[in-house]
């Protein structure tokens, strides 16, 4: 009965229509592109339509700011030491190579397991970051990650900065 009352309520229907319109606006539908596709959708790697451009461009696209932030945090922790160890050119090659390999493996799985999803975009740098962390673990297995934190002791009214270290394998385990 509640469902019928909600469905019959014109205010609820208007709210749903407004939310759908806001979502369409947020996706930045572009009428100048075929089928109103977004530029992000056109640049995303798709298992059914792989191209060299989308294979690289999709490594720099993200679903939302939290996806981007999570990748940036782990890239910020593991990237600089690895880049200083292997050099900037090799680091870039490793990033793009790991990202492309991850996209191709995911595309192969999609085509094998659920071919009807071949047009779903594969975006993000998570595969590239995972590959870099694997290289980090192989090249810098002995290293320890240094962290700083602020502990707030509310009951005592104190803010206490602390520092601690973790083995690299534990830090990488936090990713998964």
Sine and cosine of phi, psi and omega as CSV:
sin_phi,cos_phi,sin_psi,cos_psi,sin_omega,cos_omega
0.00,0.00,-0.62,0.79,0.01,-1.00
-0.90,0.44,-0.66,0.75,0.01,-1.00
-0.87,0.49,-0.68,0.73,0.02,-1.00
-0.90,0.43,-0.65,0.76,-0.01,-1.00
-0.91,0.41,-0.64,0.77,0.01,-1.00
-0.93,0.37,-0.70,0.71,-0.02,-1.00
-0.91,0.41,-0.52,0.85,-0.03,-1.00
-1.00,0.09,-0.18,0.98,-0.04,-1.00
-0.98,0.20,0.88,-0.47,-0.03,-1.00
-0.91,0.42,-0.48,0.88,0.03,-1.00
-0.92,0.40,-0.64,0.77,0.03,-1.00
-0.92,0.40,-0.68,0.73,0.03,-1.00
-0.87,0.49,-0.66,0.76,0.02,-1.00
-0.91,0.42,-0.66,0.75,0.04,-1.00
-0.88,0.47,-0.69,0.72,0.01,-1.00
-0.89,0.46,-0.68,0.73,0.02,-1.00
-0.90,0.44,-0.66,0.75,0.01,-1.00
-0.91,0.42,-0.66,0.75,0.03,-1.00
-0.90,0.43,-0.64,0.77,0.05,-1.00
-0.90,0.44,-0.63,0.77,0.03,-1.00
-0.92,0.40,-0.66,0.75,0.04,-1.00
-0.88,0.47,-0.63,0.77,0.03,-1.00
-0.91,0.41,-0.67,0.75,0.04,-1.00
-0.90,0.44,-0.64,0.77,0.04,-1.00
-0.91,0.41,-0.62,0.78,0.00,-1.00
-0.91,0.41,-0.54,0.84,0.03,-1.00
-0.98,0.22,-0.06,1.00,0.03,-1.00
0.79,0.62,0.84,0.54,0.04,-1.00
-0.88,0.48,0.74,-0.67,-0.08,-1.00
-0.91,-0.41,0.92,-0.39,-0.01,-1.00
-0.93,0.36,-0.33,0.94,0.00,-1.00
-0.97,0.22,-0.21,0.98,0.07,-1.00
-0.99,-0.10,0.47,-0.88,-0.01,-1.00
-0.84,0.54,0.70,-0.71,0.04,-1.00
0.87,0.50,0.35,0.94,0.01,-1.00
0.92,0.39,0.41,0.91,-0.03,-1.00
-0.91,0.41,0.48,-0.88,0.12,-0.99
-0.99,0.15,0.37,-0.93,0.06,-1.00
-0.89,0.45,-0.59,0.80,0.02,-1.00
-0.89,0.46,-0.64,0.77,0.01,-1.00
-0.91,0.41,-0.63,0.77,-0.01,-1.00
-0.93,0.37,-0.51,0.86,-0.01,-1.00
-1.00,0.04,-0.16,0.99,-0.03,-1.00
-0.98,0.21,0.58,-0.82,0.04,-1.00
-0.96,0.28,0.76,-0.65,0.03,-1.00
-0.82,-0.57,0.70,-0.72,-0.07,-1.00
-0.87,0.50,-0.59,0.81,-0.04,-1.00
-0.99,0.15,-0.29,0.96,-0.04,-1.00
-0.66,-0.75,0.88,0.47,-0.04,-1.00
-0.97,0.26,0.66,-0.75,0.12,-0.99
-0.69,-0.73,0.38,-0.92,0.04,-1.00
-0.87,0.49,-0.61,0.79,0.01,-1.00
-0.89,0.46,-0.74,0.67,-0.03,-1.00
-0.94,0.35,-0.48,0.88,0.01,-1.00
-0.90,0.44,-0.58,0.82,0.01,-1.00
-1.00,-0.01,-0.68,0.73,-0.04,-1.00
-0.88,0.48,-0.57,0.82,-0.03,-1.00
-0.91,0.40,-0.34,0.94,0.03,-1.00
-0.94,0.33,-0.29,0.96,-0.05,-1.00
-0.94,-0.35,0.10,0.99,0.07,-1.00
-0.98,-0.21,0.52,-0.86,0.02,-1.00
-0.65,-0.76,0.45,-0.89,-0.06,-1.00
-0.92,0.38,-0.71,0.70,-0.04,-1.00
-0.44,-0.90,0.13,-0.99,-0.03,-1.00
-0.87,0.49,-0.50,0.86,0.00,-1.00
-0.94,0.34,-0.59,0.80,0.08,-1.00
-0.88,0.47,-0.73,0.68,0.02,-1.00
-0.89,0.46,-0.71,0.70,-0.03,-1.00
-0.88,0.47,-0.68,0.73,0.03,-1.00
-0.87,0.49,-0.69,0.73,0.03,-1.00
-0.91,0.41,-0.64,0.77,-0.02,-1.00
-0.92,0.39,-0.59,0.81,0.02,-1.00
-0.88,0.47,-0.75,0.66,-0.03,-1.00
-0.95,0.33,-0.56,0.83,0.08,-1.00
-0.91,0.40,-0.61,0.79,0.03,-1.00
-0.92,0.38,-0.52,0.85,0.00,-1.00
-0.99,0.17,-0.73,0.68,-0.12,-0.99
-0.99,-0.11,-0.35,0.94,-0.09,-1.00
-0.93,0.37,-0.82,0.58,-0.08,-1.00
-0.85,0.53,-0.71,0.70,0.02,-1.00
-0.90,0.44,-0.61,0.79,0.01,-1.00
-0.93,0.36,-0.66,0.75,0.01,-1.00
-0.90,0.44,-0.64,0.77,0.03,-1.00
-0.93,0.37,-0.46,0.89,0.00,-1.00
-0.98,0.21,-0.67,0.74,-0.09,-1.00
-0.96,-0.26,-0.20,0.98,0.01,-1.00
1.00,-0.10,0.44,-0.90,-0.08,-1.00
-0.91,0.42,-0.61,0.80,-0.02,-1.00
-0.92,0.38,-0.73,0.68,0.03,-1.00
-0.91,0.41,-0.56,0.83,0.03,-1.00
-0.89,0.46,-0.72,0.70,0.02,-1.00
-0.89,0.45,-0.69,0.73,0.03,-1.00
-0.89,0.46,-0.67,0.74,0.02,-1.00
-0.91,0.42,-0.67,0.75,0.00,-1.00
-0.88,0.48,-0.78,0.63,-0.02,-1.00
-0.93,0.38,-0.66,0.75,0.01,-1.00
-0.89,0.45,-0.71,0.70,0.02,-1.00
-0.91,0.42,-0.64,0.77,0.02,-1.00
-0.91,0.42,-0.69,0.72,0.03,-1.00
-0.91,0.42,-0.67,0.75,0.02,-1.00
-0.89,0.47,-0.69,0.73,0.02,-1.00
-0.89,0.45,-0.66,0.75,0.02,-1.00
-0.91,0.42,-0.66,0.75,0.00,-1.00
-0.92,0.39,-0.64,0.77,0.03,-1.00
-0.91,0.41,-0.68,0.73,0.03,-1.00
-0.91,0.41,-0.64,0.77,0.04,-1.00
-0.89,0.45,-0.67,0.74,0.02,-1.00
-0.89,0.46,-0.65,0.76,0.03,-1.00
-0.91,0.42,-0.68,0.73,0.01,-1.00
-0.88,0.47,-0.72,0.69,-0.01,-1.00
-0.91,0.42,-0.53,0.85,0.00,-1.00
-0.98,0.19,-0.75,0.66,-0.14,-0.99
-1.00,0.07,-0.69,0.73,-0.07,-1.00
-0.63,-0.77,0.97,0.23,-0.06,-1.00
-0.89,0.47,-0.35,0.94,0.01,-1.00
-0.94,0.35,-0.22,0.98,0.03,-1.00
-0.99,-0.14,0.32,0.95,-0.08,-1.00
-0.91,0.42,-0.33,0.94,0.00,-1.00
-0.99,-0.10,0.03,1.00,0.03,-1.00
-0.96,0.27,0.75,-0.66,-0.03,-1.00
-0.94,0.35,0.57,-0.82,0.11,-0.99
-0.92,-0.39,0.96,-0.29,-0.05,-1.00
-0.76,-0.65,0.30,-0.96,0.07,-1.00
0.93,-0.36,0.28,-0.96,-0.04,-1.00
-0.97,-0.24,0.20,0.98,-0.07,-1.00
-0.87,0.50,-0.64,0.77,0.04,-1.00
-0.91,0.41,-0.64,0.77,0.03,-1.00
-0.92,0.40,-0.68,0.74,0.01,-1.00
-0.91,0.42,-0.66,0.75,0.04,-1.00
-0.87,0.49,-0.67,0.74,0.04,-1.00
-0.89,0.45,-0.66,0.75,0.04,-1.00
-0.90,0.44,-0.60,0.80,0.03,-1.00
-0.93,0.36,-0.55,0.84,0.10,-1.00
-0.90,0.43,-0.69,0.73,0.06,-1.00
-0.90,0.44,-0.65,0.76,0.04,-1.00
-0.85,0.53,-0.71,0.70,-0.02,-1.00
-0.90,0.44,-0.58,0.82,0.01,-1.00
-0.97,0.24,-0.70,0.72,-0.08,-1.00
-0.99,0.12,-0.52,0.85,-0.09,-1.00
-0.80,-0.59,0.68,0.74,-0.07,-1.00
-0.87,0.49,-0.44,0.90,-0.08,-1.00
-1.00,0.09,-0.18,0.98,-0.16,-0.99
-0.97,0.23,0.35,-0.94,0.08,-1.00
-0.85,-0.52,0.64,-0.77,0.01,-1.00
-1.00,0.01,0.74,-0.67,0.01,-1.00
-0.98,-0.18,0.72,-0.69,0.00,-1.00
-0.78,-0.62,0.44,-0.90,0.15,-0.99
-0.82,-0.57,0.62,-0.78,0.03,-1.00
-0.63,-0.77,0.34,-0.94,0.06,-1.00
-0.91,-0.41,0.89,-0.45,0.04,-1.00
-0.99,-0.13,0.80,-0.59,0.02,-1.00
-0.95,-0.30,0.86,-0.50,0.03,-1.00
-0.99,-0.16,1.00,-0.03,-0.11,-0.99
-0.89,0.46,-0.63,0.77,-0.06,-1.00
-0.92,0.38,-0.51,0.86,-0.02,-1.00
-0.99,-0.16,-0.13,0.99,0.03,-1.00
0.94,0.35,0.55,0.83,-0.04,-1.00
-0.85,-0.52,0.49,-0.87,0.16,-0.99
-0.89,-0.45,0.84,-0.54,-0.11,-0.99
-0.84,-0.55,0.93,-0.37,0.08,-1.00
-0.97,0.26,0.67,-0.74,0.01,-1.00
-0.73,-0.68,0.38,-0.92,0.07,-1.00
-0.79,-0.62,0.57,-0.82,0.04,-1.00
-0.46,-0.89,0.29,-0.96,0.02,-1.00
-0.82,-0.57,0.44,-0.90,0.07,-1.00
-0.73,-0.69,0.54,-0.84,0.14,-0.99
-0.89,0.46,0.52,-0.86,-0.05,-1.00
-0.85,0.53,-0.61,0.79,-0.01,-1.00
-0.89,0.46,-0.57,0.82,0.03,-1.00
-0.94,0.35,-0.68,0.73,0.04,-1.00
-0.88,0.48,-0.64,0.76,0.03,-1.00
-0.93,0.36,-0.57,0.82,0.06,-1.00
-0.88,0.48,-0.49,0.87,0.05,-1.00
-0.91,0.42,-0.45,0.89,0.02,-1.00
-0.91,0.42,-0.66,0.75,-0.07,-1.00
-1.00,0.00,0.00,0.00,0.00,0.00
